Each structure stands twice: as structure tokens, then as C-alpha cells.
Amino acid sequence: MTVAITTPRGHVGSHVLRALVRAGVRPRVLMRDPDVLDPAWRPHVEAVRCDQGDADAVVTATRGVEALFWVSPTSHEGDPVEAHARLGAHVARAVTENGIARTVFQSSVGAEQRHGAGEIDGLARVEEALDATGAPVLHLRCAYFFTNLGLDLDGLREGVLRTAWPLDAPMPWVDPRDIAEVAAARLLAPWTVGGVQAVHGPRDLSFAEVAGQLTRVLGRPVRAERVTDDDVRAGLTAVGLGDAAVEAIVGMAVGLRDGFVPEQPRTEVTTTPSTLAGWADTHLRPVL
């Protein structure tokens, strides 16, 4: 079996790589620069130089592949939604021309809306492109990543968890490692009918509840504070993002925070085990 994965250094992709290697598979990792791969993993993988933005390179890199894990990386140049749509066309072409038997795509909760959810609309374009191939494709509709908490470490050091989401509105949160375990299992198992599988984490949490958990884990007070969309825009602009990228990020909260209900309800299948408290103790507490 030849399994190809993209973003093997990402929050999810790095865990997919490890899971596949531990399962006895030598995955083909598609990377713009294979030299940056951790030397410890190089003997266990087939590293292929591939820019996901180059359609011909994607087709060439996935020849002979039976299963593909595709992550559409965020572009901070130009319109991220348009960028995702371009990459979606590239992977769809590769799936079609190479007859890839099964593809697992890392999508997001909210992609089912198709429009009105900021950057997530771009993931919806990828879903549509892959579905149009008629090939077996599984879209993982992933919840809000625990790792997003690392985007404002300075705020957490000050004891403030800032967000544009309502503080008391529960939503699914997930450890990226749990997503990787689902992805690896589906890459390794033979199937011919795809569809959608949500990955919701262990429980829905509001930002107020998250702040409470962080308070207990870190041993010092953390309070949730709601900021305005314009505050978010100002912060993103200050770090150099263009207007399209800023609106794509702001649009995710705007599109999902008011009355949105995921297409797939929480079930035994969509619920994964890793807790926020455990993740924060391992990954967040040491850096704060």
C-alpha cells in the first residue's frame, strides 16, 4: 500500500505521519522542501518534493498512490478562499488522473454551509472539487483546534483569553492528534464509499468554560474576554495580513457563531477522547 500525506509537519499531518509509520507503512510525504523534515523520520518515509500550488507536481507526486491525506494549507497572500479553490482543483485532477482509491480531506465544521463562513468557504470549494471526481472521498469536518489557543500566548500570559465568539456559546473543540488518528485509520482501511465524518473532540465547550479549565491547569486565573470583529481586524492588519486574508479569518467567526448547528450531530462516532485539560497540561503549561 502506498499512502501519501501532505503537511507532514502540521498540527494534524505530523501525527498522521507517526501513526502510519507505527502501523508499518512507509508513507510518501509531499513537501515543498523535504530538507526541513525532522531527521528522525527521514528513514521511515519517502519524501517527495512537491508544491501543492503546482498542479503538475501534485499529479506527479501522487502517481501510484492508493490512499491520500490532503490538507489545504492557508494562504496569507491574496484571497485564501480562492487559493483553496485552486488547490482543490489540483488535488481533484490528481485523484482523477491517478485513480486514487480513497482520499481523506481535512475539512472543517461549517464547510457544509458552502458560503458565508470566511476561509471555511475555501474548504467547501475543495470538498466540491473532490466530490465532482466521483472517486471515494471522505471529508473530515473537524472542530475548533486546541492548538488555536497558542495563537495568543501573550494574552494567556496576561490571564486573558480573547475571542470574537460569544463567551457562553458551546462549540466542539478537538485535539489535532485525535483528528490524525481518525485520518490514519481511514487511510489504512479499505472502503469504497466516502462522505462526511465529523471529528468533534470529547465535548462542546464555551470560551468561558475553556478559561475555567485553563485556570485550573495553569494554576493562575484566566478569564475569557469578548472582543469585537473590528478589534480582530485591527490585530490581524497590524501583523501584516492583507484585507482578503483578514476578512477570511473574521468571517469564520461571523459565519458560525450565531445559531449555527453542525450538519452532523455529536455521536459516539464523532466524539474523540483527548481532553482540553490534558492537552493544555502537556503543551500549553510548559510555554506559559
Backbone as CSV, one residue per row, in Angstrom:
resi,resn,N_x,N_y,N_z,CA_x,CA_y,CA_z,C_x,C_y,C_z
1,MET,0.843,-1.190,0.000,0.000,0.000,0.000,0.881,1.244,0.000
2,THR,0.580,2.185,-0.896,1.262,3.470,-0.897,0.291,4.537,-0.410
3,VAL,0.652,5.173,0.686,-0.166,6.230,1.265,0.618,7.531,1.186
4,ALA,0.017,8.562,0.633,0.653,9.871,0.534,-0.023,10.832,1.493
5,ILE,0.783,11.687,2.114,0.232,12.687,3.021,0.843,14.045,2.725
6,THR,0.045,15.082,2.905,0.537,16.451,2.779,0.709,17.053,4.177
7,THR,1.368,18.190,4.253,1.652,18.909,5.504,2.128,17.974,6.623
8,PRO,3.202,17.205,6.375,3.639,16.238,7.392,4.279,16.873,8.617
9,ARG,4.400,18.202,8.635,4.912,18.891,9.822,3.804,19.685,10.514
10,GLY,2.572,19.560,10.041,1.462,20.329,10.579,0.909,19.738,11.856
11,HIS,-0.051,20.453,12.442,-0.653,20.007,13.700,-1.265,18.620,13.562
12,VAL,-1.891,18.351,12.424,-2.505,17.048,12.187,-1.565,16.138,11.402
13,GLY,-0.997,16.659,10.329,-0.164,15.842,9.454,1.001,15.182,10.150
14,SER,1.614,15.862,11.134,2.746,15.263,11.837,2.313,14.015,12.601
15,HIS,1.104,14.038,13.146,0.599,12.870,13.867,0.151,11.770,12.896
16,VAL,-0.356,12.151,11.733,-0.691,11.147,10.727,0.568,10.397,10.307
17,LEU,1.644,11.132,10.068,2.917,10.506,9.698,3.323,9.475,10.751
18,ARG,3.318,9.877,12.002,3.735,8.968,13.070,2.837,7.736,13.141
19,ALA,1.531,7.940,13.021,0.596,6.814,13.117,0.817,5.818,11.990
20,LEU,1.056,6.313,10.786,1.264,5.418,9.655,2.565,4.638,9.800
21,VAL,3.624,5.330,10.205,4.902,4.644,10.381,4.777,3.567,11.448
22,ARG,4.103,3.889,12.537,3.947,2.901,13.608,3.073,1.732,13.182
23,ALA,2.241,1.953,12.153,1.401,0.871,11.624,2.147,0.022,10.587
24,GLY,3.407,0.345,10.344,4.203,-0.437,9.408,4.181,0.067,7.977
25,VAL,3.644,1.264,7.765,3.566,1.849,6.426,4.718,2.831,6.247
26,ARG,5.261,2.863,5.040,6.274,3.869,4.684,5.562,4.940,3.859
27,PRO,5.040,5.992,4.482,4.240,6.962,3.749,5.084,7.822,2.810
28,ARG,4.460,8.247,1.759,5.066,9.218,0.852,4.639,10.599,1.339
29,VAL,5.590,11.411,1.732,5.261,12.731,2.254,5.550,13.779,1.188
30,LEU,4.551,14.593,0.914,4.655,15.629,-0.107,5.013,16.940,0.582
31,MET,6.186,17.483,0.225,6.680,18.674,0.898,7.322,19.623,-0.105
32,ARG,7.115,20.895,0.123,7.786,21.894,-0.716,9.295,21.796,-0.534
33,ASP,9.741,21.545,0.700,11.169,21.418,0.991,11.386,20.219,1.901
34,PRO,11.674,19.043,1.342,11.869,17.853,2.171,13.011,17.973,3.156
35,ASP,13.931,18.896,2.934,15.084,19.024,3.827,14.689,19.471,5.233
36,VAL,13.503,20.056,5.392,13.105,20.536,6.719,12.429,19.448,7.548
37,LEU,12.229,18.278,6.978,11.628,17.183,7.738,12.564,16.760,8.861
38,ASP,12.004,16.465,10.012,12.785,16.007,11.158,13.642,14.810,10.740
39,PRO,14.970,14.886,10.935,15.851,13.788,10.524,15.468,12.444,11.122
40,ALA,14.829,12.445,12.284,14.458,11.186,12.920,13.468,10.391,12.082
41,TRP,12.665,11.098,11.256,11.630,10.417,10.498,12.033,10.130,9.049
42,ARG,13.128,10.701,8.585,13.515,10.536,7.181,13.724,9.076,6.764
43,PRO,14.319,8.223,7.630,14.496,6.827,7.199,13.184,6.064,7.045
44,HIS,12.098,6.611,7.590,10.840,5.875,7.637,9.824,6.328,6.584
45,VAL,10.186,7.318,5.772,9.239,7.860,4.801,9.896,7.990,3.434
46,GLU,9.070,8.174,2.436,9.527,8.546,1.099,9.190,10.029,0.927
47,ALA,10.193,10.872,1.009,9.970,12.310,0.916,10.047,12.751,-0.540
48,VAL,8.992,13.426,-0.991,8.899,13.870,-2.377,8.733,15.378,-2.397
49,ARG,9.554,16.035,-3.182,9.442,17.483,-3.315,8.190,17.814,-4.129
50,CYS,7.288,18.582,-3.532,6.023,18.890,-4.202,5.434,20.167,-3.632
51,ASP,5.206,21.124,-4.495,4.496,22.338,-4.135,3.019,22.103,-4.439
52,GLN,2.167,22.145,-3.426,0.747,21.890,-3.645,0.115,22.911,-4.580
53,GLY,0.766,24.032,-4.761,0.265,25.033,-5.686,0.608,24.760,-7.134
54,ASP,1.349,23.698,-7.394,1.750,23.312,-8.744,0.969,22.055,-9.118
55,ALA,-0.004,22.205,-9.995,-0.890,21.088,-10.332,-0.119,19.903,-10.903
56,ASP,0.820,20.174,-11.828,1.587,19.076,-12.430,2.405,18.351,-11.374
57,ALA,2.967,19.099,-10.435,3.768,18.478,-9.379,2.906,17.577,-8.496
58,VAL,1.688,18.011,-8.215,0.789,17.201,-7.389,0.437,15.901,-8.101
59,VAL,0.152,15.989,-9.382,-0.174,14.781,-10.152,1.014,13.830,-10.167
60,THR,2.191,14.355,-10.431,3.393,13.519,-10.482,3.678,12.881,-9.130
61,ALA,3.555,13.640,-8.062,3.898,13.150,-6.730,2.934,12.092,-6.220
62,THR,1.734,12.030,-6.770,0.727,11.074,-6.273,0.521,9.890,-7.213
63,ARG,1.376,9.731,-8.207,1.259,8.554,-9.079,1.538,7.289,-8.278
64,GLY,0.712,6.278,-8.487,0.881,5.014,-7.783,0.365,5.019,-6.359
65,VAL,-0.296,6.097,-5.970,-0.801,6.208,-4.602,-2.173,5.548,-4.480
66,GLU,-2.358,4.773,-3.426,-3.651,4.146,-3.176,-4.531,5.007,-2.288
67,ALA,-3.909,5.655,-1.290,-4.662,6.480,-0.346,-3.930,7.801,-0.149
68,LEU,-4.707,8.887,-0.049,-4.137,10.229,0.043,-4.777,10.990,1.189
69,PHE,-3.935,11.600,2.022,-4.403,12.535,3.048,-4.080,13.937,2.558
70,TRP,-5.120,14.723,2.306,-4.935,16.050,1.722,-5.348,17.129,2.721
71,VAL,-4.411,18.021,2.994,-4.682,19.219,3.778,-4.466,20.407,2.866
72,SER,-5.404,21.318,2.841,-5.279,22.521,2.018,-4.717,23.631,2.898
73,PRO,-3.436,23.974,2.733,-2.829,24.955,3.635,-3.373,26.357,3.408
74,THR,-3.400,27.125,4.478,-3.867,28.509,4.391,-2.861,29.371,3.650
75,SER,-3.356,30.220,2.776,-2.517,31.199,2.090,-2.819,32.578,2.663
76,HIS,-1.769,33.289,3.036,-1.941,34.636,3.565,-1.690,35.699,2.491
77,GLU,-1.511,35.240,1.269,-1.331,36.159,0.159,-2.573,36.113,-0.731
78,GLY,-3.168,37.252,-0.970,-4.373,37.284,-1.783,-5.571,36.765,-1.017
79,ASP,-6.514,36.175,-1.740,-7.760,35.688,-1.163,-7.603,34.221,-0.776
80,PRO,-7.652,33.873,0.524,-7.488,32.475,0.922,-8.551,31.555,0.349
81,VAL,-9.762,32.047,0.170,-10.821,31.195,-0.390,-10.484,30.812,-1.817
82,GLU,-10.044,31.769,-2.613,-9.640,31.482,-3.990,-8.438,30.534,-4.017
83,ALA,-7.515,30.718,-3.073,-6.344,29.845,-3.019,-6.754,28.404,-2.730
84,HIS,-7.650,28.199,-1.783,-8.141,26.845,-1.507,-8.816,26.254,-2.736
85,ALA,-9.589,27.056,-3.446,-10.268,26.558,-4.643,-9.258,26.081,-5.687
86,ARG,-8.160,26.818,-5.846,-7.125,26.397,-6.796,-6.509,25.066,-6.380
87,LEU,-6.190,24.938,-5.097,-5.598,23.689,-4.633,-6.592,22.540,-4.740
88,GLY,-7.870,22.847,-4.545,-8.890,21.821,-4.716,-8.919,21.285,-6.130
89,ALA,-8.751,22.167,-7.099,-8.702,21.727,-8.493,-7.485,20.839,-8.737
90,HIS,-6.367,21.164,-8.087,-5.151,20.373,-8.265,-5.317,18.962,-7.713
91,VAL,-5.855,18.848,-6.498,-5.992,17.515,-5.926,-7.059,16.727,-6.663
92,ALA,-8.121,17.389,-7.125,-9.155,16.684,-7.885,-8.573,16.104,-9.172
93,ARG,-7.720,16.871,-9.821,-7.072,16.371,-11.047,-6.196,15.170,-10.733
94,ALA,-5.435,15.238,-9.633,-4.569,14.126,-9.263,-5.379,12.876,-8.941
95,VAL,-6.465,13.043,-8.202,-7.316,11.899,-7.860,-7.859,11.245,-9.125
96,THR,-8.279,12.069,-10.079,-8.853,11.544,-11.314,-7.800,10.875,-12.190
97,GLU,-6.705,11.577,-12.463,-5.702,11.054,-13.391,-4.962,9.846,-12.837
98,ASN,-4.793,9.803,-11.529,-4.032,8.703,-10.927,-4.911,7.598,-10.356
99,GLY,-6.229,7.771,-10.454,-7.134,6.740,-9.963,-6.928,6.420,-8.493
100,ILE,-6.742,7.450,-7.668,-6.501,7.237,-6.239,-7.743,6.613,-5.608
101,ALA,-7.540,5.497,-4.935,-8.665,4.681,-4.467,-9.460,5.332,-3.352
102,ARG,-8.793,6.092,-2.477,-9.510,6.773,-1.392,-8.704,7.996,-0.952
103,THR,-9.434,9.053,-0.715,-8.836,10.320,-0.289,-9.516,10.784,0.985
104,VAL,-8.715,11.148,1.972,-9.223,11.723,3.217,-8.833,13.199,3.205
105,PHE,-9.829,14.068,3.254,-9.591,15.504,3.205,-9.876,16.129,4.560
106,GLN,-8.929,16.892,5.058,-9.110,17.597,6.333,-9.904,18.872,6.086
107,SER,-11.196,18.801,6.347,-12.086,19.941,6.163,-12.401,20.546,7.527
108,SER,-13.521,21.194,7.650,-13.870,21.871,8.897,-15.365,21.856,9.122
109,VAL,-15.731,21.804,10.401,-17.111,22.111,10.751,-17.457,23.459,10.129
110,GLY,-18.605,23.551,9.504,-19.013,24.790,8.846,-18.896,24.743,7.343
111,ALA,-18.108,23.798,6.816,-17.978,23.704,5.362,-19.302,23.318,4.712
112,GLU,-20.187,22.688,5.491,-21.481,22.301,4.937,-22.327,23.503,4.547
113,GLN,-22.015,24.690,5.097,-22.778,25.887,4.728,-22.475,26.330,3.301
114,ARG,-21.272,25.992,2.833,-20.817,26.297,1.470,-20.473,27.765,1.268
115,HIS,-21.204,28.659,1.889,-20.939,30.091,1.729,-21.221,30.806,3.050
116,GLY,-20.472,31.895,3.276,-20.744,32.737,4.439,-19.951,32.400,5.675
117,ALA,-18.888,31.577,5.553,-18.099,31.188,6.720,-16.623,31.518,6.536
118,GLY,-16.336,32.608,5.849,-14.953,33.053,5.709,-14.083,32.038,5.010
119,GLU,-12.899,31.804,5.580,-11.951,30.887,4.944,-12.510,29.482,4.802
120,ILE,-13.417,29.098,5.672,-14.004,27.761,5.578,-14.724,27.577,4.248
121,ASP,-15.178,28.663,3.634,-15.769,28.560,2.293,-14.777,27.963,1.306
122,GLY,-13.488,28.248,1.508,-12.469,27.676,0.634,-12.381,26.172,0.787
123,LEU,-12.522,25.675,2.014,-12.528,24.228,2.222,-13.766,23.603,1.589
124,ALA,-14.856,24.341,1.589,-16.055,23.864,0.902,-15.799,23.713,-0.600
125,ARG,-15.009,24.644,-1.183,-14.683,24.543,-2.605,-13.861,23.282,-2.862
126,VAL,-12.958,22.931,-1.935,-12.174,21.707,-2.092,-13.085,20.494,-2.005
127,GLU,-14.000,20.488,-1.047,-14.956,19.378,-0.940,-15.708,19.193,-2.256
128,GLU,-16.166,20.291,-2.818,-16.941,20.215,-4.053,-16.094,19.683,-5.206
129,ALA,-14.851,20.126,-5.290,-13.977,19.661,-6.364,-13.711,18.164,-6.241
130,LEU,-13.469,17.697,-5.022,-13.221,16.272,-4.827,-14.484,15.446,-5.074
131,ASP,-15.625,15.939,-4.625,-16.875,15.209,-4.859,-17.173,15.078,-6.347
132,ALA,-16.803,16.103,-7.116,-17.084,16.093,-8.560,-16.281,15.023,-9.289
133,THR,-15.211,14.502,-8.677,-14.423,13.454,-9.334,-15.177,12.131,-9.383
134,GLY,-16.130,11.948,-8.474,-16.835,10.667,-8.390,-16.031,9.590,-7.694
135,ALA,-14.819,9.920,-7.253,-13.972,8.949,-6.562,-14.348,8.881,-5.088
136,PRO,-13.960,7.807,-4.392,-14.227,7.715,-2.954,-13.441,8.767,-2.179
137,VAL,-14.141,9.661,-1.525,-13.526,10.750,-0.768,-14.245,10.875,0.572
138,LEU,-13.466,11.043,1.645,-14.032,11.265,2.968,-13.596,12.639,3.447
139,HIS,-14.574,13.482,3.772,-14.289,14.805,4.308,-14.369,14.745,5.831
140,LEU,-13.277,15.051,6.498,-13.287,15.123,7.956,-13.672,16.539,8.356
141,ARG,-14.860,16.694,8.905,-15.323,18.012,9.349,-14.852,18.214,10.788
142,CYS,-13.723,18.903,10.907,-13.029,18.994,12.179,-13.528,20.168,13.018
143,ALA,-13.500,19.972,14.320,-13.905,21.006,15.275,-12.782,22.021,15.459
144,TYR,-13.004,22.962,16.361,-12.045,24.017,16.674,-10.832,23.406,17.362
145,PHE,-9.641,23.654,16.834,-8.427,23.018,17.336,-8.027,23.557,18.713
146,PHE,-7.618,22.665,19.612,-6.991,23.099,20.853,-5.793,24.002,20.563
147,THR,-5.045,23.682,19.527,-3.808,24.410,19.222,-4.060,25.869,18.863
148,ASN,-5.309,26.238,18.548,-5.597,27.649,18.287,-5.329,28.516,19.520
149,LEU,-5.331,27.897,20.698,-5.038,28.644,21.911,-3.615,29.190,21.902
150,GLY,-2.746,28.578,21.129,-1.370,29.032,21.053,-1.172,30.265,20.192
151,LEU,-2.235,30.745,19.556,-2.112,31.913,18.686,-2.003,33.214,19.469
152,ASP,-2.363,33.193,20.754,-2.264,34.403,21.576,-1.670,34.046,22.933
153,LEU,-0.421,33.600,22.902,0.239,33.239,24.150,0.445,34.454,25.042
154,ASP,0.698,35.609,24.439,0.878,36.819,25.255,-0.389,37.128,26.051
155,GLY,-1.550,36.966,25.407,-2.797,37.192,26.114,-2.975,36.229,27.267
156,LEU,-2.650,34.951,27.040,-2.790,33.971,28.111,-1.812,34.249,29.245
157,ARG,-0.634,34.751,28.905,0.313,35.124,29.971,-0.230,36.263,30.824
158,GLU,-1.057,37.095,30.201,-1.694,38.183,30.938,-2.937,37.711,31.689
159,GLY,-3.330,36.454,31.439,-4.514,35.917,32.096,-5.802,36.216,31.363
160,VAL,-5.698,36.467,30.039,-6.878,36.818,29.259,-6.966,35.914,28.034
161,LEU,-8.135,35.311,27.833,-8.427,34.523,26.638,-9.376,35.341,25.773
162,ARG,-8.855,35.935,24.727,-9.642,36.834,23.889,-10.270,36.075,22.731
163,THR,-11.492,36.445,22.394,-12.202,35.798,21.294,-13.316,36.691,20.780
164,ALA,-13.649,36.507,19.505,-14.792,37.214,18.927,-16.070,36.372,19.023
165,TRP,-15.961,35.186,19.617,-17.119,34.309,19.782,-17.866,34.667,21.069
166,PRO,-19.161,34.423,21.125,-19.888,34.602,22.389,-19.252,33.749,23.482
167,LEU,-19.109,34.287,24.664,-18.354,33.601,25.710,-19.079,32.390,26.272
168,ASP,-20.408,32.376,26.178,-21.167,31.293,26.799,-21.768,30.328,25.778
169,ALA,-21.314,30.388,24.519,-21.872,29.523,23.467,-20.996,28.289,23.295
170,PRO,-21.493,27.095,23.648,-20.680,25.885,23.496,-20.456,25.539,22.022
171,MET,-19.278,25.018,21.733,-18.975,24.523,20.394,-17.953,23.392,20.538
172,PRO,-17.852,22.542,19.529,-16.910,21.420,19.640,-15.453,21.874,19.543
173,TRP,-14.617,21.318,20.406,-13.172,21.551,20.421,-12.478,20.193,20.289
174,VAL,-11.314,20.166,19.592,-10.672,18.884,19.338,-9.152,19.010,19.387
175,ASP,-8.525,17.954,19.846,-7.065,17.820,19.791,-6.699,17.374,18.373
176,PRO,-5.797,18.074,17.679,-5.402,17.649,16.333,-4.915,16.204,16.270
177,ARG,-4.350,15.711,17.356,-3.901,14.314,17.363,-5.073,13.364,17.181
178,ASP,-6.219,13.694,17.732,-7.402,12.854,17.552,-7.834,12.841,16.091
179,ILE,-7.752,13.992,15.440,-8.074,14.049,14.006,-7.137,13.133,13.239
180,ALA,-5.859,13.177,13.591,-4.862,12.352,12.900,-5.149,10.872,13.071
181,GLU,-5.589,10.484,14.261,-5.879,9.067,14.485,-7.052,8.606,13.632
182,VAL,-8.073,9.454,13.503,-9.194,9.119,12.628,-8.716,9.046,11.184
183,ALA,-7.929,10.025,10.757,-7.442,10.052,9.377,-6.603,8.828,9.066
184,ALA,-5.676,8.483,9.958,-4.808,7.331,9.707,-5.608,6.036,9.625
185,ALA,-6.576,5.898,10.509,-7.401,4.684,10.476,-8.146,4.565,9.155
186,ARG,-8.669,5.674,8.648,-9.417,5.626,7.400,-8.497,5.446,6.190
187,LEU,-7.282,5.954,6.272,-6.321,5.736,5.180,-5.927,4.270,5.080
188,LEU,-5.834,3.594,6.196,-5.361,2.216,6.217,-6.458,1.204,5.921
189,ALA,-7.697,1.560,6.168,-8.802,0.617,5.986,-9.383,0.736,4.582
190,PRO,-9.647,-0.381,3.911,-10.252,-0.302,2.575,-11.717,0.108,2.644
191,TRP,-12.109,1.061,1.808,-13.510,1.470,1.699,-13.720,2.061,0.324
192,THR,-14.946,2.012,-0.122,-15.257,2.485,-1.473,-16.336,3.550,-1.489
193,VAL,-16.926,3.833,-0.335,-17.953,4.870,-0.248,-17.494,5.886,0.785
194,GLY,-17.341,7.136,0.361,-16.861,8.181,1.244,-18.000,8.923,1.910
195,GLY,-17.894,10.251,1.898,-18.922,11.063,2.535,-18.313,12.037,3.510
196,VAL,-18.937,12.163,4.669,-18.513,13.124,5.679,-18.416,12.421,7.021
197,GLN,-17.350,12.735,7.767,-17.245,12.262,9.149,-16.772,13.430,9.996
198,ALA,-17.582,13.824,10.960,-17.186,14.902,11.852,-16.216,14.376,12.905
199,VAL,-15.355,15.266,13.385,-14.431,14.946,14.480,-14.624,16.039,15.515
200,HIS,-15.405,15.737,16.552,-15.924,16.754,17.459,-15.167,16.889,18.775
201,GLY,-14.139,16.077,19.020,-13.499,16.138,20.325,-14.372,15.531,21.403
202,PRO,-13.963,15.613,22.672,-14.690,14.917,23.738,-15.986,15.574,24.173
203,ARG,-16.058,16.932,24.068,-17.288,17.605,24.494,-17.289,19.032,23.951
204,ASP,-18.490,19.596,23.858,-18.608,21.000,23.461,-18.228,21.883,24.647
205,LEU,-17.531,22.981,24.351,-17.073,23.895,25.389,-17.319,25.328,24.955
206,SER,-17.720,26.162,25.880,-17.765,27.600,25.626,-16.395,28.188,25.970
207,PHE,-16.136,29.401,25.501,-14.868,30.038,25.843,-14.773,30.311,27.340
208,ALA,-15.898,30.567,27.989,-15.875,30.743,29.437,-15.439,29.452,30.126
209,GLU,-15.940,28.307,29.635,-15.541,27.021,30.215,-14.072,26.731,29.933
210,VAL,-13.621,27.090,28.737,-12.210,26.895,28.395,-11.329,27.707,29.343
211,ALA,-11.702,28.950,29.589,-10.934,29.781,30.519,-10.893,29.152,31.908
212,GLY,-12.001,28.564,32.330,-12.030,27.896,33.626,-11.090,26.708,33.674
213,GLN,-11.056,25.924,32.599,-10.149,24.782,32.564,-8.698,25.234,32.562
214,LEU,-8.402,26.293,31.803,-7.033,26.800,31.767,-6.623,27.333,33.130
215,THR,-7.551,27.953,33.851,-7.262,28.439,35.198,-6.808,27.289,36.095
216,ARG,-7.517,26.176,36.021,-7.171,25.027,36.865,-5.844,24.404,36.445
217,VAL,-5.621,24.284,35.137,-4.405,23.625,34.662,-3.178,24.499,34.912
218,LEU,-3.286,25.782,34.635,-2.137,26.678,34.752,-1.877,27.132,36.179
219,GLY,-2.890,27.003,37.024,-2.715,27.393,38.405,-2.746,28.892,38.625
220,ARG,-3.317,29.626,37.691,-3.479,31.072,37.843,-4.699,31.497,37.047
221,PRO,-5.302,32.617,37.403,-6.572,32.992,36.777,-6.436,33.291,35.289
222,VAL,-7.385,32.764,34.535,-7.549,33.108,33.119,-9.017,33.444,32.919
223,ARG,-9.297,34.603,32.372,-10.684,34.984,32.115,-10.906,35.147,30.610
224,ALA,-12.092,34.767,30.183,-12.460,34.947,28.779,-12.955,36.368,28.564
225,GLU,-12.528,36.960,27.491,-12.912,38.340,27.174,-13.332,38.412,25.710
226,ARG,-14.540,38.902,25.474,-15.002,39.017,24.093,-14.512,40.329,23.484
227,VAL,-13.970,40.229,22.281,-13.521,41.399,21.541,-14.407,41.559,20.317
228,THR,-14.370,42.718,19.716,-15.194,42.973,18.542,-14.506,42.463,17.281
229,ASP,-15.301,42.329,16.228,-14.723,41.944,14.940,-13.703,42.978,14.477
230,ASP,-13.979,44.244,14.748,-13.030,45.290,14.357,-11.729,45.188,15.146
231,ASP,-11.810,44.755,16.405,-10.589,44.521,17.182,-9.745,43.437,16.518
232,VAL,-10.417,42.369,16.076,-9.711,41.279,15.399,-9.091,41.786,14.104
233,ARG,-9.860,42.541,13.344,-9.334,43.097,12.096,-8.077,43.932,12.350
234,ALA,-8.141,44.771,13.359,-7.011,45.636,13.659,-5.773,44.827,14.031
235,GLY,-5.965,43.786,14.829,-4.838,42.961,15.231,-4.209,42.224,14.069
236,LEU,-5.050,41.690,13.185,-4.538,40.955,12.028,-3.849,41.892,11.037
237,THR,-4.423,43.067,10.860,-3.800,44.047,9.972,-2.445,44.484,10.509
238,ALA,-2.346,44.594,11.831,-1.102,45.042,12.456,0.045,44.065,12.229
239,VAL,-0.272,42.784,12.041,0.798,41.802,11.799,1.055,41.596,10.315
240,GLY,0.407,42.420,9.471,0.749,42.435,8.058,-0.153,41.676,7.121
241,LEU,-1.291,41.180,7.599,-2.190,40.459,6.699,-2.960,41.443,5.836
242,GLY,-3.213,41.039,4.582,-3.991,41.858,3.669,-5.470,41.783,3.964
243,ASP,-6.225,42.635,3.296,-7.662,42.735,3.572,-8.388,41.413,3.357
244,ALA,-8.073,40.706,2.260,-8.777,39.459,1.964,-8.507,38.405,3.030
245,ALA,-7.255,38.310,3.455,-6.909,37.337,4.490,-7.569,37.690,5.814
246,VAL,-7.604,38.969,6.129,-8.242,39.415,7.376,-9.725,39.058,7.366
247,GLU,-10.402,39.371,6.277,-11.840,39.099,6.218,-12.132,37.595,6.210
248,ALA,-11.217,36.809,5.648,-11.410,35.359,5.649,-11.361,34.809,7.070
249,ILE,-10.482,35.370,7.894,-10.374,34.915,9.287,-11.563,35.407,10.106
250,VAL,-11.873,36.682,9.981,-13.013,37.238,10.712,-14.299,36.518,10.313
251,GLY,-14.421,36.205,9.031,-15.638,35.585,8.520,-15.940,34.225,9.099
252,MET,-14.914,33.518,9.585,-15.175,32.208,10.177,-16.017,32.346,11.441
253,ALA,-15.668,33.313,12.283,-16.456,33.521,13.496,-17.829,34.089,13.160
254,VAL,-17.867,35.042,12.240,-19.139,35.669,11.860,-20.113,34.622,11.329
255,GLY,-19.612,33.703,10.522,-20.482,32.742,9.857,-20.946,31.591,10.714
256,LEU,-20.240,31.333,11.837,-20.556,30.139,12.618,-21.034,30.418,14.039
257,ARG,-21.000,31.668,14.469,-21.257,31.893,15.887,-22.720,32.122,16.236
258,ASP,-23.546,32.481,15.294,-24.927,32.857,15.613,-25.915,31.808,15.105
259,GLY,-26.197,30.836,15.944,-27.215,29.855,15.609,-26.766,28.727,14.710
260,PHE,-25.476,28.645,14.405,-25.004,27.561,13.552,-25.071,26.228,14.295
261,VAL,-25.560,25.208,13.605,-25.597,23.852,14.141,-24.897,22.937,13.149
262,PRO,-23.860,22.203,13.569,-23.155,21.322,12.631,-24.097,20.332,11.952
263,GLU,-23.800,20.036,10.716,-24.614,19.099,9.942,-24.672,17.736,10.612
264,GLN,-23.553,17.288,11.157,-23.520,16.010,11.857,-23.617,16.250,13.361
265,PRO,-24.582,15.658,14.019,-24.672,15.807,15.479,-23.561,15.022,16.164
266,ARG,-23.310,15.374,17.402,-22.334,14.620,18.192,-22.867,13.217,18.462
267,THR,-22.045,12.222,18.148,-22.396,10.827,18.389,-21.172,10.110,18.935
268,GLU,-21.326,8.817,19.186,-20.184,8.009,19.600,-19.096,8.006,18.529
269,VAL,-19.486,8.102,17.268,-18.519,8.069,16.168,-17.750,9.371,16.061
270,THR,-18.427,10.496,16.263,-17.761,11.786,16.088,-17.012,12.245,17.333
271,THR,-17.280,11.625,18.470,-16.651,12.027,19.726,-15.290,11.346,19.869
272,THR,-14.257,12.153,20.159,-12.900,11.628,20.331,-12.422,11.920,21.748
273,PRO,-11.385,11.209,22.231,-11.152,11.161,23.682,-10.286,12.244,24.300
274,SER,-9.383,12.858,23.573,-8.383,13.712,24.217,-9.011,14.985,24.777
275,THR,-8.751,15.262,26.049,-9.383,16.394,26.727,-8.550,17.658,26.594
276,LEU,-9.228,18.790,26.705,-8.531,20.071,26.670,-7.577,20.192,27.852
277,ALA,-8.005,19.775,29.027,-7.149,19.888,30.205,-5.859,19.101,30.026
278,GLY,-5.965,17.888,29.497,-4.776,17.073,29.277,-3.849,17.696,28.250
279,TRP,-4.449,18.214,27.168,-3.636,18.856,26.130,-2.936,20.087,26.685
280,ALA,-3.682,20.917,27.440,-3.117,22.145,27.969,-1.987,21.857,28.954
281,ASP,-2.136,20.830,29.753,-1.100,20.481,30.707,0.186,20.056,29.994
282,THR,0.037,19.346,28.881,1.202,18.839,28.151,1.837,19.911,27.265
283,HIS,0.996,20.691,26.582,1.513,21.562,25.525,1.507,23.046,25.867
284,LEU,0.567,23.473,26.702,0.418,24.915,26.953,1.148,25.350,28.219
285,ARG,0.977,24.593,29.279,1.589,24.998,30.549,3.091,25.177,30.449
286,PRO,3.825,24.313,29.718,5.293,24.492,29.674,5.750,25.765,28.972
287,VAL,4.906,26.346,28.120,5.353,27.538,27.366,4.794,28.826,27.940
288,LEU,4.042,28.746,29.031,3.475,29.957,29.640,4.153,30.276,30.976
